[in-house]
């Protein structure tokens, strides 16, 4: 099994990576891609690669590849926040680094200008903005995969932090926008990520990214899927694989992933 979405923070917390490896091996993960968050001028989050150190980050991953050769396969990746206003920052990061795998994410909540919470007042408006931004990300040519495509569901679990009117979000209300997103992912040949991060925090498989209905639509279009635990702590590496490899439609998607 391959886990292609992990956040060990190898520059900030170098002592943690052995714990990620040990957990991976216990859970049957034999290939891991390190995808720490890109540096971003509008976010000072401590789990991002420090500004100006992307090249050093890639060098450190190469060192880990050699150190763990024969024990686990390691790939150098990065998680990139996409928005049209961030194009220059994205291109600078991609130019500075040498990556095996680039994840594209819609983290619209980190934007300061424009602030989506000044534009989107309701949950359905925010979800539409997320799907539309993900479509643009897929068309950008920057990425190998699209991460947690319906991450707006996490936003909805934090109403105190993200003040959106609860207007009864339903995935079915976004048929056309989702269709455009999936078509862009298929046309660009990108992976569509299966991600248990929210479900691990709530303990409810219903909170998996993507929902079963969204994943079924992707599979019908012939879109390939990847798996990424989105682990920010070692115990989450390989998260929920026991469930995902036995429950439809996730098990069908992961069978193909493991053969790729």
N, C-alpha and C positions, 0 to 999 in steps of 0.2 A: 504494500500500500504506500501511496505517496501523499504527503501532506505539504501542500504548496501555499500555505498562508500562515506564517508564524512570526511572532514579534519578541525575540529574545533580548532586543536592545543590546546588541553585541558590543557597541562602543561604550555605552553608558554603564552596562551591568555585565561585564565579560565573564564573571564567575558563574552566571546562570546557565550558560549553554550546555555544559555537561548534564545538567538536570533535564533539559529539553531532550537530549539524546537518549538518556536512560528511559524516560517516559515513552519516547517514540518506539524504542525497541521492545519494551514491555507490551505495547499495544499493536505490534506487528507492522509498524511503520519503518520501512527500510530506505526511504528517500525523503529528505526534508528540504524545503526551500525557505530560506530566510528572507522575509519580506518586511523589514522594518519600514516605518512610515517615512516618507520623504520630508526633508526640511521644508518649512512653509513660513513665509514672512508674516502671515496673518494668524499664525498659531504658535504659541510658546509651549505647547504640550511637551512634557519631559520624555515621552516615549517616541519622539521623532529623532531621526538622524540629525545631529547638530549641524548648524549652518556651516558650509565650507568643508565638510568632512565626508562627502559622498565617496570620493576616491579612496580615502582611508577605510571606509566601510567595506568597499569591494575587496580591497587588499586583505582585510581581516577575514572575510568569508573565504578567500582563497587559502589562507593559512589554516582555517578550520577544515577545509576539504582535505588537505594533506594530513592534518593531525588525526582525523577520524577515518582515513582511508582503510577500507577493509571492514569497518564497523557499521558505517551508515553512509549513504550517498548524500552529498550536500550540494545544493544549487544556490546561486546568488540571485536573489530577486529584490524587488522593492514594491511597496504599495504607493501608488501615485493618486493624489486627489485631483480629479478632473473638474474643471470649470473653464469656459472660454476666457475668463479674466485671468486665469493662472497659466496661460500658454507659455509665456516667457520663462517662468520659473520651472515649469515641467521640462521644457527643452534644455534648460541649463543643467538640470539634474541628470537627464538622460545622456547628455554630452559628457558630463563629468564621470559617470559610472559605466561599468561594463557588466550588463545583467543577462542572466539566462532566462529570466521570466519577469514580466512586468504586469502587475495587477492594476487595473483601473477601478477607482472607487468614486462614488458620489458621496462626499462628506459635506453637504451643503451647509450644515449647521456651523461649520468653522469659518465660513466666509464673513468678513466684516463689511466689505463693500463689493457688491450689494449684499445686504443682510436679507436672507430669504424670509425672515420673520417680519420684515417690513413689507414684503411683497405677498407672501402666502399667509392667509389668515385662518385657513381651515385645514384639516387633515387631508382632505381630498385634493386641495390645491397643492399642498406640499408633496403628496405622492405623485401628482402629475409632473411637478417640477423635477422630482427625482428621476422618474422614467424618461423624461425628455432630456435631462442632462446625461443620463446613461446612454441614450441613443447617440448623442453628440460624442460622448467618449468613445463609443464603439467605432464611430466613423473617423476618429482623429488619426488613426494609424500609429498611435503610441503603444498599444497594449497587446498582450498575449491572452488576457483573460479579463472578464468583468467580475468583480467581487461583490458579494452580498447585494444583488440587484434590487431587493425590496427592503433595504435597511430602514426606510421610513417607519417600518413597524416598530423598530427600537425607539425611534423618536417619540412615537405615540405612548410608550410606556413611561415617559418622563414629562408629564404635563406641567410640573412645577418649573422645570428648566426650560421647556420648549412650549410657549403659550399659544397653542393652536386650538381653534374651536373644534369640538368634537361633533362633526357633521355626519357621523356614521360611515367611516371609510369602508369601502367595499372594493375588492380587486376587480370585480366584474364591471364597475363603473369606468374602468380605464382600458377597455378592450382595444380601442384604436391606438392608444399610446403604447400599450404593451406590444401590440402587433408590430408597430414601427421599430421598437427597441429590439425585439427578437429578430426581425428581418435584418437589422443592421449587424447584429452579432453574428448571424449566420453568413451574411454576405462577406464579412471581414474574416471569417474563419476563426473566431475567438472562442475560447472556453467560457462556459457559463458555470459559475462557482456554486457548489453545494457547501454550505457554511453553517455550523451548529452553534455559533457564538451566542446568539440570543437564547436559543433553546437550552444551552448549558447553564445560563444564568437563571432562567426561570424554572428549569427542570421539566419543561413541557415540550415534547416533540412537535406540537402544533406551531411552535415558534421557530422552526427551522427556516433558513433561507435556502432556496426560494420555497414558497408554498408548493404542495403537491400539484395543484392545478397549474401554476406557473411553470413548474418543471415539466409536466406532461406536455404543455404547449411547445416548450423548447425541444423536447425529444422528438415530437412529431415533425418538427422542421429539420431534424437531422443535426441539431446543434450538439456538439460535444461538451461534456461537463468535466470540471475539475473538482477536487476536494481540497478544502482548506479549513483547518480548525479555527483559524484566527486566534491562536493561543497567545495571550499576553502573560501567561504564567505556565510553568512547566507541566503542571498536572492536566492542562487542557489540550496538550498535543495529542493528536489522534482522537479528539473528543467525539463521542457518540458513534464511533465506527461500528460497534456491535449492533446498534439499532439500524444505522444507515445501510449496512450490507445485508440486511434481512427484510427491510420494509420497502414496498413499492411506493413510488417509482424510483426511489433513490438507489435501490440495489442494482437496477438495470443500468442506470447512468454510471455508477461506480465500477461496474464490471468492465465497461468500455474504458474508463479512466485507467484502471489498473493494467489494461492491455496496451495502452498507448506508450 
